[in-house]
Amino acid sequence: MRFFLFIVAILALASLSFTKEKLEPGLSLAFRTSFFRSLLDIVFPVLFQIMNTITLRASQTLIKNKILTLEIALDEFSIRNMSLDNKTSVEIQGDTMEVHVSGFNLNMTTRVSFNSKPQVLIGKGTGRHYAESLNGTVRFKLEPNEGRLPRVNLERMKFNVGDNQIYGGFEGTNDLFKVANAVSKLIVAVLKGTLDLSLFNKDEIQDILDYVIDMIPTTIRIEEQGIELNYASIGSPSMVSGVLPLRFNGTISCFDPKLCKPYNGPQPAKPRDHDLAATKNDLSVFVTEHLVDTASIAMFQRSLFHWDVNSTLFNGSFKINVDFLRVLIPNIGKYYANGEDEVTLSIELLQPPFVKFIPENFSFSTVASVKASVNKTFGLNSKDTDEIRGHAIEEAVTMKMGFGTTNGLSIANNILKGNIKDFVFNSTYVSGVIQPEDMKDFNGFLNVTLKLLIPQINSFLSKGIIIPPVGPLDFKNSTLSIEDGCLVLGVNLATSISPSLIENFMWIGDKFIEAYNALEEKRARLPSRNEDLWMNSDL
């Protein structure tokens, strides 16, 4: 029955930790109970594959006295099949979750061996045990765990067992296994009526749960960029109108002073709390201005908002020259006579771009420095020599530009669409060979150009971008809305499972195997307690 360990822990990974500090979230999730039921359909076949990769080894001394020492060793434990029916459900009340299991089937094999000193009782055998159509309840409670994912306290695991629902026995190489077979049948008979947590080593299950949860960090780091996401959770989970809301810090920051420049500009907007109970999808993700703004500041500190237009936009396939700029700056010929002289355009944001979410729209604003440099050609004439030509790069003009847009965003049938509803643009002369009076018409010209371009941009955005499935998430029936201070994306779990998805989930099994092996090593260093590792010695 160790597979319940995996069910409990995987559900716990979707839950929330507790912190003493009162913070408002930058990122929130809202799970409907249907999410957890759908998650079981995805997780269960994954668990089956995980269990087939695990070989549990344990031994127990049955008899030890001056005359005889008899030990039984568990050489192999494997689950051949397990399944649930569609009546299985998940209920959440406050911080307590119950999984009501219906129609559980299990087929497992154990290989054991007996050894004795003196060697009068030696043999190996195989036990095959089956469980069919069991119904029961697994209940656990989330408890504070010092700001990390919560401690999952397994409170109850009880199954109702009727006639012919649990059966099986042992086959072995000597008469000892006839006794084992009889004992096995006796145990099965005792289990008729109730199968509960008291039959198992609860402390061991709890140890593994705690170990795995404590391995999970509260930050995700991108070492190469020096950026990390802090998703330490906030508050305590409490069921509201069929929805379990979970709130996270949701702050992105630049952690490496060797890579990051200090930033002393405007700070992110204070995150607002939101009512998470209105969600209709299996899972709703609430992204606040705080999360987006802190990401923007971290990227700004890493100097990631600096572009060379020639290489970034045109990838060297198109060269900007003086004749090209003549459209924007008619008087540029006063300073650069050769229209073929190459121009380098660079854009650097002077402050991070900030986003504001307002009902049905979001606005975007930033301030940038745009610099145009000309690779100027010059020549020297002499009576005794041919013309000598050379090049010198000089700053033609640098402008400070403010830009802001108001935008719409929607999603339907896994197609994300957007449109620009309004824009604001202004510019200020900073420096350069070109003088301010030559730039007086620049603002008006660029505003007119943008007004002509925006319908073309909107035509492109209206075609949308197809969002493919991501892991177990399906965007076909997803929703997107913009509220005051946050963007809300609602998604559902996929109705079918691909082999690649199962492979992606196998890392969970690796973590559990790692935790189990670590506990085995820890126990090996402790004095022997003559205690079985997979069942209570009292059984």
C-alpha positions, 0 to 999 in steps of 0.5 A: 500500500506504499503507493498512497505515499506517492499520491499524498506527496504529489497532491502536496506539491500543489499546496501552499506553505506558511510564513509568519510574515504578512505579504501580499502575493505576486502570484496566486493559484486557484484549484477547483476540486475537479483539478485534483480528481483530474490530477489523479487520472494523470498521476496514477499511471505515472505511479504505476511506472514508478513503482515498477522501477523500485525494488524494496529490500528489507529483512526482519528477525522473526526468532532469536534465542540461544537455540535458533535465529530465524530471519525473513528477507524481502528480496523483491516487491513489485506492483503488476497492476493498479487502477481506480474507477471514475467514482473516485473523488477529492474533497477539501475542507479548510486545510484538510484533504480527503481522497475517496478511493473507489474501485481500487484494484491491485496486483502485487508480487513479493519474493522472500527468503528464509535463513536460519542459524543453524541452517536448518530452515532455508528457502525462497518463495514467491507471494502473489496477492490481489486486491479487487474493487476496494473502497476507502479514504485517505486523509491528510492535513497541511501543517506549518513548516517554517515557510517551506511547503507544508508538512503533510500529516497523514491522518487516515488511511482506511479501506472497507474490505469484503469477502474475496476482495483481498486474497493470495498466498505464497509458493516456496521451495520447502515446507516452510512456505506451506506455513507462510501460505497458511499465515498469509491466508490468515492475515487476509482473513483478519483484514476482512472488514477494515484495512487502515493506517495502523497496519503500516509503519506511519512514522516511516511514511511520514519520514519520507514525506518530510524528506522529499518536501524539505528537498524542494527549494523555495526559489528557482535560479537561472545561474547564467543570468543571475536571476531567481524566482522566489515562490515562497508561499504566503498565508494558509490554504483554506477552501472557499466555494469549492476552490483551494486558493494558494498564494505565493511571494512571486518576486523575481530578483537579480541575486549575483552582484557580479552580474547585476547593476544597482537600480534606484528607479521606481519600484514595483507596484504594491501587489493587490490581493484578489478573490480567487473563489470565482475561478471556473477552470480546473486551475487559474493562475493570477499574475499580478503587476508585482511579478511582471515588474520585478521581472522587468527590474531584474532584466534591467539590472542585467542590462538585457534591455539594450539592442543593436537594431542592425543586428537584432532586427535585421540580422545583418541582412539590411543595412541602414544608411543616411538616405534611410534616415533622411525620411525621419530627419530631412535635414540630415544632408547638411551634416552627412553628404554621402547617403551611402554612409552606414548608420548604426542604431542602438536602443537602451531602456533608461528604466525598466518597462512597467505594466499596469493591469486594468479591467479588460486592458493592460498598459505598457510604458517605458523610457528609452535612449535611441542613438544613431551613429554614422560611419562617416566617410571622408577624403583628403585631396593632394596634388601629388597623391590620389585621394585618400579615403577614411572612415570615422564613427561619430554620434549623429543624434541621441534622443530620449523617448517615452512610449506607452500603449494600452492593449487588449488580450484574449484567448479562445480555442488555445489561440492567444490574440491581442490588439493595440488600442491606444498609444502615447509617444514623445521624444526629447533631444539629448545630444549629437552633431545634428542640432535640435532645430533639425529634429523639431518635426520628428515627434509629429512625423513618428506619431503619424507613422505609428498611427499608420502602422498600428492597424497593420500590427493589429491585423497581425495580432488578430491572427493570434498565436496557437498555444500548444499543451504544456505538460498536463495543461490543456489550453483548448478551453482556457480563459483569459481576463484582466482585472484590477492589478492582475491577469487571470489565466484559466486552464484545464488538465488534459483529458489524455496522457501521452508517453512523453508526459509520463516520461516528464513526470518520472522525475518525481519518482526519481526524487522519491527513490532518492529520498528512500535510499537516503533514509535507508543509508541513514538507518544503516548507520543506526544501531539495529532495531530489528524492525521491518522497513516496510511493515510494523513488526507487530503485524 
